[in-house]
Amino acid sequence: MTTKESQLKPALAIYDETILAGDGWMHEIKQGQTLRIEDVEGNQAVDTLFYNAQDYEDRYSAVDTIREQGNIYLTTGTKLISTKRNTLLTIVADTCGRHDTLGGACSTESNTVRYSLEKHYMHACRDTFTRYGALWPEPFSKKDITNNINFFMNVPVTPEGKLTFEDGISAPGLYVELLAELDTVCLISNCPQLNNPCNAYNPTPVRVLIWNP
Ligand SMILES: [Zn+2]
């Protein structure tokens, strides 16, 4: 696993916000801008969807991204490919070293199946996606929620091809940076999960920064 630091200075960012533990965020990243997501306290899972801002049906595709780079993990150099084969963003810096795009986002239904019936009432990423998506000027709905990336989340694949959810490999202050190749809408659920170790059973805030070219 290799990491790459950024030369960008937070003081020069045009945007700098905190997404509270379990909350969401939706924002357009203009072509040429750089988005940084920082895991402020470590071991947080940041469930993220990307859409072409000119065509919302053209959205991040995990299978196309995995096939084009020939690797299941995302890190520096990964091009995030859309369903219409556009490159939405490129990961240009990454001090964590590896991000998941196989594990999906938690939902009240999956919490019920994986953990127990009474977990149905716990808040989940799909709720955050639909809540923030509904507030967007051209509202998003459930059908717009497809493949997501889990930044900072550790879902190693065993030699037998099994998926496992493990304690995070991230640490306080680690970040990933993405250069927008097209105008791209980013929808984040800062995962509220309390039932698996993806965020060490302790959801924490993340920071988002944007720089102009
Ligand atoms: Zn989640």
Residues whose N, C-alpha, C, O or C-beta is under 5 A from the ligand:
A	BS01	ZN	A105 C106 C125 C191 P192 Q193
